[in-house]
Amino acid sequence: MGESLPIRKVKVATPANSIFHLHKAASQGAPQATQCADRFHIVKNLTEATQLLLARCHAEITAASQTQEPDQSEPTKQVISIEEWRPPEPAHVEKVRLARRAGRYERYQQVMELRAQGMKAKEIAKRFHISERTIQRWLASGTFPEAKKRRKRQSSFDAFAPYVLKRWQDGERNGLVLWREIKEQGYSGSERTVYRYLETLKQAEVKAPANLHRLQHFCATTAIWLFVRDPNSLDEIEQEDLATLCQVSPTLKRAYDLVQDFLAMVHKREGARLDAWLEKIAESGLAELQSFASGIEKDKDAVRAGLTWPINNGQVEGQVTKLKLIKRTMYGRAGFPLLRQRVLHAV
């Protein structure tokens, strides 16, 4: 059956006029044949469309990389970065801190009352024995200035924090088990310390931030291969890069799922799912993929056949590549007669 079906290469992303003429010529030359688009060129055009999308999202990724750092001015924030992951504050320390805050807040209220009565900042500073600059800063902010959280001290636990966080996210809640696992990896701290860090995980969400230095070197021409390759073939670093891109850009996460879904259609010969995939693209809001889908719509039957039948243009493309290689090796040295002889002898 495969030999009776002529293979027609269709570049889906070519202009509509080109597709129309190819379709018309094939229909007139072999009206009884089933036209079949070449899978290689379909995937190639999908890759080019995805690369354009990656380039467009560069600004979005850059902006996201600049907002990944947590805001340290909010001490009660429930989501903290792994760099600021620390044990909960002891009760006696918290009590002293809250008492100091209450005293500062009362003084702030008195300053605001005197200012409302028309007293100048210099006079207020002299009355409360505070620098005039501090008074001016309070007046300019308009809100009570919360004290910044103290910088986190380095701990022997820091090197093992990513591992413990990953195990916690995987569902491991036994502190003793986690302590034994990191102890085998070289952790020298106590079991009690691990329990204290886990207590923080019960009260707040700890997130590992995106790898910012990788995002700064983001390039669409290299990132495209992370999107079109089999996820199982990616090494650990490539998987980390792919996860980072999808984490900082919801657009790329949506595009990656759609691209992988289409590639699964290609590899598994699931052409029957083409219409459902095209509907997802229409609802995705991704202009580059919608342009690719628009090209498919113009010759959908041939594309569906290409995603269903096992035949391909591999032999034809191989012979064309071979001819081009022979031609280029003798460029500028001889004319067509020699090229013809070399091609005939190479067959």
VEXKEGU-647891 format. One record per residue: residue in one letter; y, z, x of N, C-alpha, C, O in turn. Coordinates in steps of 0.05 Angstrom, whole numbers, padded with zeros to 5 digits, always signed. Layout:
<sites>
AYZXYZXYZXYZX
...
</sites>
This chain:
<sites>
M-00024+00000+00017+00000+00000+00000+00025+00000+00017+00045-00012+00011
G+00023+00014+00040+00046+00016+00057+00055-00011+00069+00078-00016+00073
E+00035-00029+00074+00042-00054+00086+00056-00073+00067+00070-00091+00075
S+00051-00069+00041+00063-00087+00021+00091-00079+00014+00104-00093-00002
L+00101-00057+00025+00128-00048+00018+00147-00054+00041+00146-00039+00061
P+00164-00073+00039+00183-00079+00061+00202-00055+00065+00210-00041+00046
I+00208-00050+00090+00225-00027+00097+00254-00037+00101+00258-00056+00116
R+00272-00025+00087+00300-00033+00090+00316-00009+00099+00316+00012+00087
K+00330-00011+00122+00346+00010+00133+00372+00012+00117+00386-00009+00114
V+00379+00036+00108+00404+00039+00093+00420+00062+00106+00410+00084+00108
K+00444+00056+00115+00462+00077+00125+00477+00087+00101+00496+00074+00092
V+00470+00110+00092+00481+00120+00067+00511+00124+00068+00525+00121+00048
A+00521+00132+00091+00550+00138+00093+00567+00114+00099+00591+00117+00104
T+00556+00090+00099+00572+00066+00103+00589+00060+00079+00583+00070+00057
P+00610+00043+00081+00627+00037+00058+00611+00025+00035+00589+00013+00039
A+00622+00028+00011+00607+00020-00013+00602-00010-00012+00581-00019-00021
N+00620-00026-00001+00616-00055-00001+00592-00063+00016+00577-00081+00009
S+00588-00049+00039+00565-00055+00056+00539-00049+00042+00521-00065+00043
I+00538-00027+00029+00513-00019+00014+00508-00039-00008+00485-00047-00013
F+00529-00047-00021+00526-00066-00043+00514-00092-00034+00495-00102-00046
H+00524-00103-00011+00514-00128-00001+00485-00126+00009+00469-00144+00004
L+00479-00103+00022+00451-00099+00031+00432-00098+00007+00411-00110+00007
H+00440-00083-00013+00424-00080-00037+00420-00107-00051+00398-00114-00060
K+00441-00123-00053+00440-00149-00066+00423-00168-00051+00407-00182-00063
A+00426-00168-00024+00409-00187-00008+00380-00180-00010+00363-00198-00013
A+00373-00154-00008+00345-00146-00010+00334-00152-00037+00310-00160-00040
S+00349-00148-00058+00340-00153-00085+00334-00183-00090+00315-00190-00103
Q+00351-00200-00079+00347-00229-00082+00324-00239-00065+00309-00257-00073
G+00322-00228-00041+00301-00238-00023+00273-00228-00031+00254-00243-00027
A+00271-00204-00041+00244-00194-00048+00248-00176-00073+00247-00152-00072
P+00251-00189-00096+00257-00174-00121+00234-00156-00129+00238-00137-00144
Q+00209-00163-00121+00186-00147-00129+00181-00123-00110+00164-00106-00116
A+00196-00121-00088+00191-00100-00069+00206-00074-00076+00226-00075-00090
T+00194-00052-00068+00208-00026-00071+00224-00021-00046+00214-00018-00024
Q+00250-00019-00050+00268-00014-00027+00266+00015-00018+00266+00033-00034
C+00265+00018+00008+00261+00045+00019+00281+00050+00042+00281+00036+00062
A+00298+00070+00038+00317+00077+00059+00304+00091+00082+00283+00105+00079
D+00315+00087+00106+00303+00099+00130+00312+00128+00133+00336+00134+00132
R+00292+00146+00136+00298+00175+00138+00315+00182+00162+00332+00200+00161
F+00311+00168+00184+00326+00175+00208+00356+00171+00203+00372+00189+00211
H+00363+00149+00191+00392+00144+00186+00403+00162+00164+00427+00169+00165
I+00387+00169+00145+00396+00188+00125+00403+00215+00138+00424+00226+00133
V+00385+00225+00155+00390+00251+00168+00413+00248+00188+00429+00267+00191
K+00415+00225+00201+00438+00221+00219+00464+00223+00204+00483+00235+00214
N+00466+00211+00181+00491+00212+00166+00496+00240+00155+00519+00248+00153
L+00475+00254+00148+00479+00282+00139+00489+00299+00163+00506+00316+00159
T+00479+00294+00187+00488+00308+00210+00517+00303+00216+00532+00322+00222
E+00526+00278+00213+00554+00271+00217+00572+00285+00197+00594+00294+00203
A+00563+00285+00171+00579+00298+00151+00581+00328+00156+00602+00340+00152
T+00559+00340+00165+00559+00369+00170+00577+00376+00194+00590+00396+00194
Q+00577+00358+00214+00595+00362+00237+00624+00362+00229+00640+00377+00239
L+00631+00344+00211+00659+00343+00201+00665+00370+00186+00688+00380+00189
L+00646+00380+00172+00651+00406+00158+00654+00428+00178+00671+00446+00174
L+00638+00428+00199+00641+00449+00219+00668+00448+00233+00681+00468+00238
A+00677+00424+00238+00704+00421+00250+00726+00431+00232+00745+00444+00241
R+00723+00426+00206+00743+00435+00187+00743+00466+00185+00764+00478+00181
C+00720+00478+00188+00718+00507+00185+00726+00522+00211+00725+00546+00212
H+00734+00507+00231+00742+00520+00256+00764+00540+00252+00764+00562+00263
A+00785+00532+00237+00807+00550+00232+00798+00575+00216+00807+00597+00221
E+00780+00571+00197+00770+00593+00181+00755+00613+00199+00757+00637+00196
I+00739+00602+00217+00723+00620+00235+00741+00634+00255+00737+00658+00260
T+00762+00620+00265+00781+00633+00283+00795+00656+00269+00799+00678+00281
A+00804+00651+00244+00817+00672+00229+00799+00696+00224+00807+00719+00226
A+00774+00690+00218+00755+00711+00213+00749+00728+00238+00746+00752+00236
S+00748+00714+00261+00743+00729+00286+00766+00748+00293+00761+00768+00307
Q+00790+00742+00283+00813+00760+00289+00815+00783+00270+00831+00801+00274
T+00799+00783+00248+00800+00805+00229+00774+00821+00228+00770+00837+00210
Q+00756+00816+00248+00731+00831+00248+00734+00860+00258+00718+00877+00251
E+00755+00864+00274+00759+00891+00285+00767+00910+00263+00784+00904+00247
P+00755+00934+00261+00761+00953+00240+00789+00965+00243+00799+00967+00265
D+00800+00972+00221+00827+00984+00220+00824+01014+00226+00815+01029+00208
Q+00832+01022+00250+00829+01050+00258+00850+01068+00245+00848+01093+00248
S+00869+01057+00230+00890+01074+00218+00880+01086+00192+00895+01101+00179
E+00856+01080+00183+00845+01091+00159+00821+01108+00165+00799+01098+00167
P+00825+01134+00169+00804+01152+00177+00782+01156+00156+00760+01164+00163
T+00788+01149+00131+00768+01154+00110+00753+01128+00102+00740+01127+00081
K+00756+01108+00118+00743+01082+00112+00713+01085+00112+00702+01097+00130
Q+00700+01074+00092+00671+01077+00088+00655+01058+00105+00631+01062+00110
V+00667+01036+00113+00653+01016+00130+00664+01018+00158+00688+01015+00163
I+00647+01025+00178+00656+01028+00205+00640+01009+00223+00618+01001+00217
S+00651+01003+00246+00638+00985+00265+00619+01002+00282+00621+01026+00284
I+00600+00988+00294+00580+01002+00310+00593+01015+00335+00582+01034+00345
E+00615+01003+00344+00629+01016+00367+00641+01043+00361+00644+01059+00378
E+00648+01047+00335+00660+01072+00326+00640+01091+00312+00647+01111+00300
W+00614+01084+00314+00593+01100+00302+00591+01126+00317+00585+01126+00341
R+00595+01148+00304+00594+01174+00316+00582+01194+00297+00581+01189+00273
P+00573+01217+00306+00562+01238+00288+00584+01249+00270+00608+01247+00277
P+00577+01260+00247+00597+01272+00229+00612+01294+00242+00602+01307+00260
E+00636+01298+00234+00653+01319+00245+00643+01346+00237+00638+01351+00213
P+00639+01365+00256+00630+01392+00249+00648+01405+00229+00672+01399+00228
A+00638+01423+00213+00653+01436+00191+00677+01451+00202+00699+01450+00190
H+00674+01466+00224+00696+01482+00234+00718+01465+00246+00742+01472+00244
V+00711+01441+00257+00731+01423+00268+00746+01410+00245+00770+01406+00246
E+00731+01402+00224+00744+01390+00200+00764+01410+00187+00785+01402+00178
K+00756+01435+00186+00774+01455+00174+00800+01458+00189+00821+01460+00177
V+00799+01459+00216+00823+01460+00232+00840+01435+00229+00864+01437+00226
R+00827+01412+00228+00842+01387+00225+00856+01385+00199+00879+01377+00198
L+00843+01394+00177+00856+01393+00151+00879+01413+00149+00899+01408+00135
A+00876+01436+00162+00898+01456+00162+00922+01445+00177+00945+01448+00167
R+00918+01431+00199+00940+01419+00213+00953+01397+00197+00978+01394+00197
R+00937+01382+00183+00948+01361+00166+00965+01372+00144+00986+01361+00137
A+00956+01394+00132+00972+01407+00110+00999+01416+00120+01019+01413+00106
G+01000+01427+00144+01026+01436+00156+01044+01412+00161+01068+01414+00156
R+01033+01390+00172+01049+01367+00177+01059+01354+00151+01082+01345+00150
Y+01042+01355+00131+01050+01343+00105+01073+01359+00092+01091+01347+00080
E+01071+01385+00094+01092+01402+00083+01119+01397+00097+01140+01396+00084
R+01118+01394+00123+01142+01389+00138+01153+01361+00131+01178+01358+00129
Y+01136+01342+00126+01144+01315+00119+01159+01316+00092+01179+01303+00088
Q+01148+01331+00073+01161+01333+00047+01189+01346+00049+01207+01337+00035
Q+01192+01366+00066+01218+01378+00070+01238+01359+00082+01262+01358+00075
V+01228+01343+00101+01246+01322+00113+01256+01302+00092+01279+01295+00092
M+01237+01294+00074+01245+01275+00054+01265+01287+00034+01283+01273+00025
E+01262+01312+00028+01280+01325+00009+01308+01327+00022+01328+01322+00008
L+01310+01335+00047+01336+01337+00060+01349+01309+00063+01374+01307+00060
R+01333+01289+00068+01344+01262+00069+01355+01253+00042+01375+01239+00041
A+01341+01261+00021+01350+01253-00006+01376+01267-00013+01392+01257-00029
Q+01381+01290+00000+01406+01305-00005+01429+01294+00012+01452+01303+00010
G+01424+01274+00029+01445+01261+00045+01447+01270+00073+01465+01262+00087
M+01429+01288+00083+01430+01298+00110+01422+01275+00129+01403+01260+00123
K+01435+01274+00152+01429+01253+00172+01404+01260+00188+01396+01283+00189
A+01393+01239+00200+01368+01243+00215+01371+01262+00239+01353+01277+00245
K+01395+01261+00252+01399+01278+00275+01400+01307+00267+01389+01324+00281
E+01412+01313+00244+01413+01341+00235+01386+01351+00226+01379+01374+00231
I+01370+01333+00213+01343+01341+00205+01326+01347+00229+01311+01366+00230
A+01328+01330+00250+01313+01334+00274+01320+01361+00287+01302+01375+00298
K+01345+01368+00288+01353+01393+00300+01343+01417+00285+01335+01437+00296
R+01342+01415+00258+01333+01437+00241+01303+01443+00245+01295+01466+00246
F+01287+01422+00247+01258+01425+00249+01248+01423+00278+01224+01424+00282
H+01266+01420+00297+01258+01418+00325+01239+01395+00329+01219+01397+00343
I+01246+01372+00317+01230+01348+00320+01249+01326+00332+01273+01327+00327
S+01238+01308+00347+01255+01287+00359+01267+01270+00337+01255+01265+00316
E+01291+01260+00342+01304+01243+00323+01288+01217+00318+01288+01206+00296
R+01275+01207+00339+01259+01183+00337+01236+01187+00317+01230+01168+00301
T+01224+01210+00317+01202+01216+00298+01213+01216+00269+01200+01205+00251
I+01236+01228+00265+01247+01228+00238+01253+01200+00229+01248+01193+00206
Q+01264+01184+00246+01271+01156+00239+01246+01140+00233+01245+01123+00215
R+01224+01145+00247+01199+01131+00242+01188+01139+00215+01177+01122+00201
W+01190+01165+00208+01180+01174+00182+01196+01161+00160+01185+01153+00140
L+01222+01160+00163+01239+01149+00142+01234+01119+00139+01236+01108+00117
A+01229+01105+00162+01224+01076+00160+01198+01069+00147+01196+01049+00133
S+01177+01086+00152+01151+01079+00141+01150+01084+00111+01136+01069+00097
G+01164+01104+00101+01165+01109+00072+01140+01123+00061+01140+01130+00038
T+01120+01128+00078+01096+01142+00070+01089+01163+00091+01099+01162+00114
F+01072+01182+00084+01064+01203+00103+01048+01190+00125+01027+01178+00120
P+01055+01194+00150+01041+01182+00173+01015+01199+00179+01017+01221+00190
E+00993+01188+00172+00967+01201+00179+00962+01200+00209+00969+01181+00222
A+00951+01221+00219+00944+01222+00247+00921+01203+00253+00902+01201+00238
K+00924+01189+00276+00903+01170+00283+00878+01184+00292+00879+01206+00304
K+00855+01172+00286+00830+01184+00294+00827+01184+00324+00835+01164+00338
R+00816+01205+00335+00812+01207+00364+00793+01185+00374+00774+01178+00359
R+00797+01176+00398+00780+01156+00409+00751+01167+00413+00748+01190+00422
K+00732+01151+00407+00704+01159+00409+00696+01162+00439+00702+01145+00455
R+00683+01185+00444+00674+01189+00471+00648+01174+00476+00632+01170+00458
Q+00644+01165+00501+00619+01151+00508+00595+01170+00506+00597+01194+00513
S+00573+01159+00497+00549+01176+00493+00525+01160+00504+00525+01136+00504
S+00504+01174+00511+00479+01161+00520+00466+01147+00497+00448+01130+00501
F+00474+01153+00473+00463+01140+00449+00474+01112+00445+00461+01096+00431
D+00497+01106+00456+00511+01081+00450+00494+01056+00457+00494+01037+00443
A+00480+01058+00480+00464+01035+00488+00441+01029+00469+00431+01006+00468
F+00432+01049+00454+00410+01046+00436+00418+01043+00406+00402+01041+00388
A+00445+01044+00402+00456+01044+00374+00448+01018+00360+00440+01019+00337
P+00450+00994+00372+00442+00969+00358+00413+00970+00349+00407+00961+00327
Y+00396+00980+00366+00367+00981+00359+00362+01000+00335+00348+00993+00317
V+00375+01024+00337+00371+01043+00315+00382+01033+00289+00370+01036+00268
L+00406+01019+00290+00418+01009+00266+00400+00987+00254+00397+00986+00229
K+00388+00970+00270+00371+00949+00260+00346+00961+00247+00337+00952+00226
R+00335+00982+00260+00311+00995+00248+00318+01008+00222+00302+01009+00203
W+00342+01020+00221+00351+01033+00196+00354+01012+00174+00346+01016+00151
Q+00366+00989+00180+00369+00968+00161+00343+00956+00152+00340+00945+00130
D+00323+00958+00170+00296+00948+00163+00281+00967+00145+00259+00961+00135
G+00292+00992+00141+00279+01011+00123+00268+01036+00136+00257+01053+00122
E+00270+01038+00162+00260+01062+00175+00280+01085+00172+00303+01083+00181
R+00271+01108+00160+00288+01130+00155+00279+01156+00169+00292+01177+00166
N+00258+01154+00184+00247+01178+00198+00261+01181+00225+00257+01164+00243
G+00277+01202+00228+00291+01206+00252+00273+01211+00276+00279+01203+00299
L+00251+01225+00271+00233+01231+00293+00220+01205+00304+00217+01202+00329
V+00214+01187+00286+00202+01161+00295+00222+01146+00311+00215+01134+00332
L+00247+01144+00302+00268+01130+00316+00273+01142+00344+00277+01128+00364
W+00273+01169+00345+00278+01182+00370+00256+01176+00390+00261+01172+00414
R+00231+01176+00381+00208+01169+00399+00210+01141+00409+00203+01135+00432
E+00218+01122+00391+00220+01094+00399+00241+01089+00420+00235+01075+00440
I+00265+01101+00417+00285+01096+00437+00280+01113+00462+00290+01106+00484
K+00265+01135+00460+00258+01151+00483+00240+01134+00501+00242+01136+00526
E+00222+01119+00490+00205+01101+00505+00221+01079+00519+00212+01068+00539
Q+00245+01073+00508+00262+01053+00520+00281+01064+00541+00296+01049+00554
G+00280+01091+00545+00297+01103+00566+00318+01122+00556+00333+01132+00572
Y+00319+01128+00530+00338+01147+00519+00332+01175+00529+00309+01184+00527
S+00353+01189+00539+00349+01216+00550+00360+01238+00533+00359+01261+00540
G+00372+01230+00510+00384+01250+00492+00363+01265+00475+00339+01260+00477
S+00373+01284+00460+00355+01301+00444+00350+01289+00417+00364+01271+00408
E+00329+01299+00404+00323+01291+00377+00345+01298+00358+00350+01284+00339
R+00357+01321+00362+00378+01331+00345+00402+01311+00345+00414+01307+00324
T+00408+01300+00368+00430+01280+00369+00425+01256+00352+00443+01246+00338
V+00400+01246+00352+00393+01223+00336+00396+01230+00306+00406+01214+00291
Y+00388+01254+00299+00391+01263+00271+00421+01263+00262+00427+01255+00240
R+00438+01271+00280+00467+01273+00274+00478+01245+00269+00494+01240+00251
Y+00470+01226+00286+00479+01198+00282+00468+01186+00256+00482+01171+00242
L+00444+01193+00249+00432+01183+00224+00446+01195+00200+00448+01182+00179
E+00457+01219+00203+00472+01231+00182+00497+01215+00174+00504+01213+00151
T+00509+01202+00194+00532+01185+00189+00523+01161+00173+00538+01152+00155
L+00500+01150+00178+00490+01127+00163+00486+01133+00134+00487+01115+00117
K+00481+01158+00127+00478+01166+00099+00505+01168+00085+00506+01167+00060
Q+00526+01171+00100+00552+01175+00088+00570+01150+00089+00588+01148+00072
A+00565+01132+00107+00581+01108+00110+00564+01085+00119+00541+01089+00128
E+00574+01061+00116+00560+01037+00125+00569+01029+00152+00593+01025+00157
V+00550+01025+00170+00556+01017+00197+00548+00988+00200+00526+00980+00193
K+00567+00972+00210+00562+00943+00213+00566+00935+00242+00584+00944+00256
A+00548+00918+00251+00550+00906+00277+00569+00882+00275+00563+00863+00260
P+00592+00882+00289+00611+00860+00285+00601+00834+00297+00582+00833+00312
A+00613+00812+00288+00606+00786+00299+00612+00784+00329+00630+00798+00339
N+00596+00768+00342+00600+00764+00371+00625+00748+00376+00624+00723+00376
L+00647+00761+00380+00673+00748+00380+00676+00729+00404+00689+00708+00401
H+00665+00736+00427+00669+00719+00450+00655+00692+00446+00663+00672+00458
R+00633+00692+00430+00620+00666+00424+00637+00650+00405+00638+00625+00408
L+00649+00663+00386+00665+00648+00366+00689+00635+00380+00698+00614+00371
Q+00700+00647+00401+00722+00635+00415+00715+00609+00428+00732+00592+00433
H+00689+00605+00435+00680+00581+00447+00666+00563+00427+00650+00545+00435
F+00671+00567+00402+00658+00551+00381+00666+00522+00383+00689+00515+00387
C+00646+00504+00381+00651+00475+00382+00632+00462+00361+00608+00468+00361
A+00643+00444+00345+00628+00432+00324+00605+00414+00335+00584+00413+00323
T+00610+00401+00358+00590+00383+00369+00565+00398+00379+00544+00386+00381
T+00568+00423+00386+00545+00439+00395+00533+00455+00372+00509+00459+00371
A+00551+00465+00355+00541+00482+00332+00525+00466+00312+00509+00477+00297
I+00529+00439+00311+00515+00423+00291+00485+00425+00295+00470+00423+00275
W+00476+00427+00320+00447+00428+00325+00434+00454+00315+00410+00455+00310
L+00450+00475+00312+00440+00500+00300+00435+00496+00271+00418+00510+00259
F+00450+00477+00258+00448+00473+00229+00425+00454+00222+00413+00457+00200
V+00419+00435+00239+00400+00414+00231+00372+00419+00243+00353+00405+00236
R+00369+00437+00262+00343+00442+00274+00327+00462+00257+00338+00476+00240
D+00301+00462+00261+00283+00480+00248+00290+00509+00257+00291+00514+00281
P+00295+00527+00238+00303+00555+00246+00282+00568+00264+00288+00584+00281
N+00256+00561+00261+00235+00573+00277+00235+00563+00306+00223+00575+00323
S+00249+00541+00311+00251+00530+00338+00274+00542+00354+00277+00536+00378
L+00291+00557+00342+00315+00569+00355+00306+00593+00371+00290+00609+00362
D+00317+00596+00395+00312+00620+00411+00329+00643+00401+00345+00640+00382
E+00327+00666+00414+00341+00690+00405+00371+00686+00406+00385+00695+00387
I+00381+00674+00427+00411+00671+00429+00421+00651+00408+00442+00656+00396
E+00406+00630+00404+00414+00610+00384+00414+00622+00356+00431+00616+00339
Q+00394+00638+00350+00392+00651+00324+00416+00670+00321+00427+00672+00298
E+00424+00683+00342+00448+00701+00341+00473+00685+00335+00490+00694+00319
D+00476+00662+00349+00499+00646+00344+00500+00635+00315+00521+00635+00303
L+00477+00627+00305+00476+00616+00278+00483+00638+00258+00498+00634+00239
A+00472+00662+00262+00478+00685+00244+00507+00692+00245+00519+00699+00225
T+00520+00690+00269+00548+00696+00271+00565+00676+00255+00584+00684+00241
L+00559+00651+00258+00574+00630+00243+00572+00635+00213+00592+00633+00198
C+00548+00640+00204+00544+00644+00175+00556+00670+00165+00564+00672+00142
Q+00558+00690+00183+00569+00716+00175+00599+00714+00171+00610+00726+00152
V+00613+00700+00189+00642+00700+00187+00653+00678+00168+00677+00679+00162
S+00636+00660+00160+00645+00638+00142+00626+00634+00119+00605+00622+00123
P+00633+00643+00095+00617+00638+00071+00613+00608+00066+00592+00600+00056
T+00632+00592+00074+00630+00563+00070+00607+00552+00087+00591+00536+00077
L+00605+00561+00112+00584+00551+00129+00557+00562+00121+00537+00548+00123
K+00556+00586+00110+00531+00597+00100+00521+00580+00077+00497+00574+00076
R+00539+00573+00059+00531+00556+00036+00522+00528+00046+00503+00517+00036
A+00537+00517+00065+00530+00490+00076+00503+00491+00090+00488+00472+00088
Y+00498+00512+00105+00473+00514+00120+00449+00514+00101+00429+00501+00106
D+00451+00529+00080+00429+00530+00060+00424+00503+00048+00401+00495+00044
L+00445+00488+00042+00442+00462+00029+00431+00442+00049+00414+00425+00042
V+00440+00443+00074+00430+00424+00095+00400+00429+00100+00384+00410+00101
Q+00393+00455+00103+00364+00461+00107+00347+00453+00083+00324+00445+00087
D+00358+00455+00059+00343+00447+00036+00338+00417+00036+00316+00408+00029
F+00358+00402+00044+00354+00373+00045+00334+00365+00067+00317+00348+00063
L+00336+00378+00090+00317+00372+00112+00289+00379+00104+00270+00366+00113
A+00286+00400+00088+00259+00407+00078+00248+00384+00060+00224+00378+00060
M+00266+00372+00044+00258+00349+00028+00248+00326+00046+00229+00313+00039
V+00262+00322+00068+00255+00300+00086+00228+00305+00099+00211+00287+00099
H+00224+00329+00109+00199+00335+00124+00175+00337+00105+00153+00329+00113
K+00179+00347+00081+00156+00351+00062+00153+00328+00043+00136+00329+00025
R+00170+00307+00045+00168+00284+00027+00171+00293-00002+00155+00285-00019
E+00192+00308-00008+00197+00318-00035+00221+00303-00047+00240+00315-00056
G+00218+00277-00049+00239+00261-00061+00245+00267-00090+00267+00261-00099
A+00226+00279-00104+00230+00286-00132+00251+00307-00135+00262+00309-00157
R+00258+00322-00114+00278+00342-00116+00306+00332-00110+00325+00348-00109
L+00309+00306-00105+00335+00295-00097+00357+00300-00118+00379+00307-00111
D+00351+00295-00144+00371+00298-00165+00380+00327-00166+00404+00332-00170
A+00362+00346-00164+00370+00375-00165+00388+00382-00141+00407+00397-00144
W+00381+00370-00118+00398+00376-00094+00426+00364-00098+00446+00377-00090
L+00427+00340-00109+00453+00328-00113+00471+00344-00133+00495+00345-00130
E+00458+00357-00152+00473+00374-00171+00484+00398-00157+00506+00407-00162
K+00469+00409-00138+00479+00432-00123+00503+00424-00106+00522+00439-00103
I+00501+00400-00094+00524+00391-00078+00549+00387-00095+00571+00394-00086
A+00545+00376-00119+00568+00372-00137+00582+00398-00144+00606+00398-00149
E+00567+00420-00145+00578+00446-00152+00586+00462-00128+00598+00484-00131
S+00581+00453-00104+00586+00468-00080+00615+00469-00071+00624+00489-00059
G+00630+00448-00078+00658+00447-00069+00661+00439-00040+00683+00442-00029
L+00640+00430-00027+00641+00421+00001+00647+00391+00002+00629+00375-00003
A+00671+00384+00009+00680+00356+00007+00663+00338+00025+00656+00315+00017
E+00657+00347+00049+00642+00330+00068+00614+00324+00057+00605+00301+00059
L+00600+00344+00047+00573+00339+00036+00575+00324+00010+00556+00308+00004
Q+00596+00327-00005+00599+00312-00029+00603+00282-00023+00594+00265-00038
S+00617+00276-00001+00620+00248+00007+00593+00236+00015+00587+00213+00009
F+00577+00252+00029+00550+00243+00036+00533+00238+00011+00519+00218+00009
A+00535+00256-00008+00520+00253-00033+00530+00229-00049+00514+00216-00062
S+00556+00223-00047+00566+00200-00061+00554+00174-00050+00548+00156-00066
G+00550+00173-00024+00536+00150-00013+00507+00147-00022+00498+00125-00026
I+00494+00170-00025+00466+00170-00035+00465+00159-00063+00447+00144-00070
E+00484+00168-00080+00484+00159-00108+00486+00129-00111+00475+00118-00130
K+00499+00116-00092+00502+00087-00094+00476+00072-00089+00474+00048-00096
D+00457+00084-00076+00431+00072-00071+00409+00093-00073+00391+00095-00056
K+00410+00108-00095+00393+00131-00098+00363+00124-00099+00347+00139-00087
D+00355+00102-00112+00327+00095-00113+00315+00090-00086+00293+00099-00080
A+00330+00076-00069+00320+00071-00042+00318+00097-00026+00299+00101-00011
V+00337+00115-00029+00337+00140-00015+00314+00157-00025+00300+00170-00009
R+00309+00158-00051+00287+00174-00062+00260+00163-00052+00242+00179-00046
A+00258+00137-00050+00234+00125-00039+00230+00133-00010+00208+00139-00001
G+00252+00133+00005+00251+00141+00033+00243+00170+00037+00230+00177+00057
L+00250+00187+00017+00242+00215+00019+00215+00220+00007+00206+00243+00006
T+00201+00200-00003+00175+00202-00015+00153+00188+00000+00132+00200+00005
W+00158+00163+00007+00137+00147+00021+00136+00155+00051+00157+00162+00063
P+00112+00152+00064+00110+00159+00092+00119+00137+00111+00122+00142+00135
I+00125+00113+00101+00134+00091+00118+00161+00097+00129+00177+00112+00117
N+00167+00084+00152+00193+00088+00165+00199+00064+00183+00183+00046+00186
N+00223+00064+00194+00232+00043+00211+00228+00048+00241+00241+00036+00258
G+00210+00066+00247+00207+00074+00275+00200+00051+00293+00212+00048+00315
Q+00181+00034+00285+00173+00011+00302+00196-00009+00306+00201-00019+00328
V+00211-00014+00284+00233-00033+00286+00255-00022+00304+00265-00036+00321
E+00262+00003+00300+00283+00016+00317+00274+00017+00346+00291+00013+00363
G+00249+00021+00351+00239+00022+00378+00242-00006+00392+00250-00007+00415
Q+00236-00027+00378+00238-00054+00389+00268-00061+00394+00275-00073+00414
V+00285-00052+00376+00314-00057+00379+00324-00043+00404+00339-00054+00420
T+00316-00018+00407+00324-00002+00431+00314-00015+00456+00328-00016+00476
K+00290-00025+00456+00278-00038+00479+00294-00063+00486+00299-00068+00510
L+00301-00079+00466+00317-00103+00471+00344-00097+00483+00353-00110+00501
K+00357-00076+00472+00383-00068+00483+00381-00059+00512+00399-00064+00528
L+00360-00045+00518+00356-00035+00546+00353-00059+00565+00365-00059+00586
I+00337-00078+00557+00334-00102+00574+00361-00117+00578+00367-00125+00600
K+00375-00119+00556+00401-00133+00557+00421-00119+00575+00435-00132+00590
R+00422-00093+00574+00442-00078+00589+00435-00077+00619+00453-00076+00635
T+00409-00078+00625+00402-00078+00654+00410-00104+00668+00412-00104+00693
M+00414-00125+00654+00422-00151+00666+00450-00159+00658+00456-00183+00659
Y+00466-00140+00649+00493-00146+00639+00509-00160+00661+00512-00149+00683
G+00520-00184+00654+00538-00198+00673+00524-00213+00695+00537-00225+00711
R+00497-00214+00695+00483-00227+00717+00472-00254+00710+00468-00271+00727
A+00465-00258+00684+00453-00283+00676+00459-00287+00646+00471-00270+00633
G+00450-00310+00636+00455-00316+00609+00431-00312+00591+00412-00297+00598
F+00432-00324+00567+00411-00320+00547+00383-00330+00556+00364-00316+00549
P+00380-00352+00571+00353-00361+00578+00338-00339+00594+00314-00335+00588
L+00351-00326+00613+00337-00305+00628+00330-00281+00610+00309-00270+00611
L+00349-00274+00592+00344-00252+00573+00319-00259+00556+00303-00242+00551
R+00318-00284+00547+00295-00292+00530+00269-00289+00545+00249-00279+00535
Q+00269-00298+00571+00244-00296+00587+00236-00267+00592+00212-00260+00591
R+00255-00250+00597+00249-00222+00602+00238-00208+00577+00220-00192+00578
V+00250-00215+00554+00240-00203+00529+00211-00212+00523+00195-00196+00515
L+00206-00238+00527+00179-00249+00522+00158-00237+00541+00136-00231+00532
H+00166-00233+00566+00147-00221+00585+00143-00191+00581+00123-00180+00589
A+00163-00179+00568+00161-00150+00563+00144-00143+00538+00137-00120+00534
V+00139-00163+00522+00124-00158+00497+00095-00150+00503+00079-00146+00485
</sites>
